[in-house]
Amino acid sequence: MAPADFDLLAIPVPFRMQPGLQRLEGGRHLTALAECSALWQEKRQALARGDSRLAVPGFDERPVVEAILQRARSEGLPAGEPIELAFEQDFALLDGRDTTLPWLCVNVPSHWAPEEKLGLPFQAVHAPVADNQLLQAAARQLVQLVTSGGEWERSVWTVTPSGRYDQHPRRHARTPWPDTADPGAFAAQCWLRAERQTFFPLAPGSRQAVFTIRVMLQPLADAVATPAHAQRLQAALGTMTDAVLAYKGLAPARERLLAWLAARAA
């Protein structure tokens, strides 16, 4: 990821599992996918498997795909099919009328299985999320907000030992953390994984929104480029609850990461 694509200095401290939605006024939703890049190769594998898109019975995906292509044209991007290989983003459709996801085109999920979320309401989709009380309590209001015709964005992040984009739990077992007690050697084998997520209307008055997910990966040592970056990430990791650490798989890694970040911040 380019340095401007995810700002470590903007991550909230103390860390809390919260929606973190911000209005996206005239911003971009889509990013052209570079042919033969690592992400392109992994998405091409999804196409070859034939499971890159999922829909509830009877759902017509054509209006969703056309809305994505129209958005690309409005942003000055090439707008061709298949969308899996045209854009870095994965996609889903959120229906504000019943809060469900009737269509998914998610090829590089972060440790979740898209086929298990298809057709579920918003609250059920996010039930496994740690410390999700705030998110669950505001679920219907959040869905109504992002499907009301506006444009929104949010970001999420984690640290991972895997440089693979596709982390579908049935296709790939979790990569083990590096087997070293040395914080520097440990961090050198880790990655910052971030997602920029956005919402834009399917059509005026539709009460449906296209949800975009752009997964970005960068070696951790490159992402933490300054002492200020290290201090911010150290503060965020240090304030994660045990439940969040377990949910993100970070519990075995936190102490070594904090030691490395403390040295990096000095």
VENTAJO-V812794 format. One record per helix or strand of 3 or more residues. SS is the DSSP state (h for helix, s for strand). FROM is the first residue (numbers start at 1). TO is the last residue. If there is no record, write none. Layout:
ss->SS from->FROM to->TO
ss->SS from->FROM to->TO
//
This chain:
ss->h from->3 to->5
ss->h from->8 to->10
ss->h from->38 to->49
ss->h from->62 to->74
ss->h from->83 to->86
ss->s from->90 to->95
ss->s from->100 to->105
ss->h from->114 to->117
ss->h from->122 to->125
ss->h from->133 to->137
ss->h from->139 to->146
ss->s from->152 to->160
ss->h from->183 to->187
ss->s from->191 to->201
ss->s from->208 to->219
ss->h from->220 to->223
ss->h from->227 to->238
ss->h from->242 to->248
ss->h from->254 to->265
//
